[in-house]
Amino acid sequence: MEGSARKAAAGKEETSHAELFAMSPLQEFFNAVTMLFPTIALSHYAINWPHPFVVLLLLGTVSHLPVSFTYHMSVAFSRYDDRLDNDMRRLDQSMQHVLGAIFSYALSGSFAYMLLNLIYNVYAIILLWDPQTSNDGKRWFPVMISVLMYNAPMAWRSDYENFMIAFFSMGLGGMSFIPWLNKRFFSGWGHSIFHVALFLYARALAQSASKIAI
């Protein structure tokens, strides 16, 4: 009886968790399309600021784009029973960690710092695929740490303007991604809004990377 009660409680929790993050097929379609924004922005800046580290930022986002686009488009067409607990979602977040390691070098110019980020992000990827931690509701936390780690060199280099622009564009865009805010104020469109905010975020990163001496 106790085991059945636990299973029922777990099922109820899983249902509420899935409902909390649920979006319509149209919203997921736009989640896929708006993922193009940071890549378009970085493509523009790589052409206009042909600095090796700006190009590296572009390569980082290009490595993540196909996986993220495929994931959101697959959810839009109901390819998964659970939009969060599936391998494409894990691959999407794994590529965010790969991007984090690449961006850490592009924004610091330090190979040693990139290695530190690489070690952390490999550990985070292992957690993503470990059955005990792959769907524990805490996958966002290692991603957030990775983002903070690759942004930190902007502050260390005293590039406070771009650091603050990146911080606020990611922060404000990320707020629309929070499930209860997304549902209450953005009617489920918060994820797409977050992707659009990455256009400004990408500009700040590119401008900062272009200042690093080679």
N, C-alpha and C positions, 0 to 999 in steps of 0.2 A: 504493500500500500504506500509506504513511504517513498519507494523508488518510483512508483507511478506518479505520485504527487510532484516529485522533483522533475520528472520528465515533462509533465504538464506545465509546470512553472517555467521550465527552460523553453518549451515550445512557445508559451505566451510571450516570454522575453524576446525570443528570436523574431516573432511576428511583429511585436511593437518596434523592434529595431529596424526591421525591413520596411515597415510602414513609415517610420520616421524619415528614412532616406528616399522613399519612393518618389519618382518623378514620372511624368507622362512620356509616351514615346516621342512626341514632338519636342519636349524639353531635352530629352536625351539626344535627339538628333542635333539640336542646336549646341548641346554640350560638345558634341563631336566637331561641328563646324567651327565653333569659336576657339577650339584648340589651335586653329591655324593662326590666330592673331599674334602670339609671341614669335612664331616662326617667320611670319611676314615682316614683323617689326625688325627682328634681328637680321633678316635677309637684306632689308633696306639699309641698316646701319653697317653691315659688313661690306656693302658696296660703297657707301659714302665715307665710312671710316675703315679703310682696309688695313686694320691692325690685326696681327695674328691672334691676339686674345679675343677680339670681337668675333673673328671667324670661328674660334674655338667655342665661344658661346653658342653660335649658330649650329655648329656640329652637335653640341650637346642637346639642344632643343629638337633638332632634326632626328636624333636617335630616339627620342621619347615620343615624338608626334605620331608615327604610324601605329604604335601600340595603343596609345591613348585614344586616337581616333577610332580604331577598330573596336576597342572596348565599349566606348559610348554608343557607337553605331550598332553593335551587337545587342546591347541592352535595349536600344530603341526598337529593334525588331524582335525583342523577347527571345533571345537565343539562350538565356540562362534562367534556371528556376530561381536562383538567388542572385540579385545584381551585385551584391557585395562579396559573397563567399563563392568565388569562382577563380579559376587559374588565370584568366585574362586580366582580372582586376589585380591579382597578385603580381602579374607580369608588368602591368601598368605602373604599380607602385615600386616595383623593382627597378624599372627604368628611371623613375624619379630619383632613386638613389644613385644610379649610374650617372645621371645628369648632375647630381650634387657633387660627385667626385670631380667631374670635368669642370664644372663651374668654379670649384674651389681653386683650381689652378689658374683659370682664366682671370679670376678676380684678385689673386694674390701674387701670381708670378713666382710662387715658391713650390718647388717640387716636393720638398719635405712636408709642407703643409698639405699638399695634395695627397701624399701617402697617408698622413694621419686621417684625412677625410675618407680615403679609400678603405682603410681598415674599419672605420666606424660604419660606413655604408655597406660593406660586405657583411658585417655582423647584422645590420638591420635587414638585409635581404634574406639572410638565414632565418631570422625570426619570422619573416613573411611566409616562408615555406614550411616552417616547422608546424606539424599538426597541432601542437599544444598552444601555439601562439598566433597561428595564421588568421584566426577569426575571433580574437579576444576583445575586439572593440577598441583596441589601443594602437592600431596601425598608424594612425595620424601622428602619434607622438614622435616616433623616430624620424618621420618625414619632416616634421617641424624642426627638430634638432639639426637635421641635415641642412635645411634652408638657412637656419641661423648661422651654422658653421661656414657655409660658403659666402654669406653676406658679410660676416665679421671683418674680413680684410679691408673692406671699403672704409670702415671706421678706423682700423689700425693705420691705414694710409692717409688718414685725415681728410678723406673725401666725404665729408659729412653731408653735403648737399645731396649727392646721389644715394648715399646710405639712407637718408631720411625719406627721400622720394620712394626708394625701393621698399622701405619699412612700412610706410603708410599706404602705398598702393597694394602691397601684399596683405597688410593688416585689414584695411577697409574692404578690399575685395574678398578676403577670407571670411570676414564677418557675415557676408551674404551667403556664405557656404554653410554656416552653422545651421543645422536642421530646423530648430524651432524658429529662428529668424527668417530662414528661407521660406518656411511655410506661412508664417504670419505676415511678413512684410513684402515678400517677393513672389508669393504664390508658386513656389517651386522653381523660379527662374534664377535663383541665387548662384547656382553652379556656373551657368553661362555668364552671368555678370562677373563672377570671379575670373573666368577666362579672359573676358574683355579687359579687365583691370590689368592683366598680365602684359598688355600692350605697353602701358606706361612703365610697368616694372621692367620690362625688357629694355626699354630705352635707358633707364637709369643704370642698369647693369652694363650695357654696351658703352655708354659714355664713360663710366668708371674704368672699364677694362682698357679703353683706348688711351688712358692716361698713364698706364704702366710702361716704364722704360724697358726696352728690349736689350 
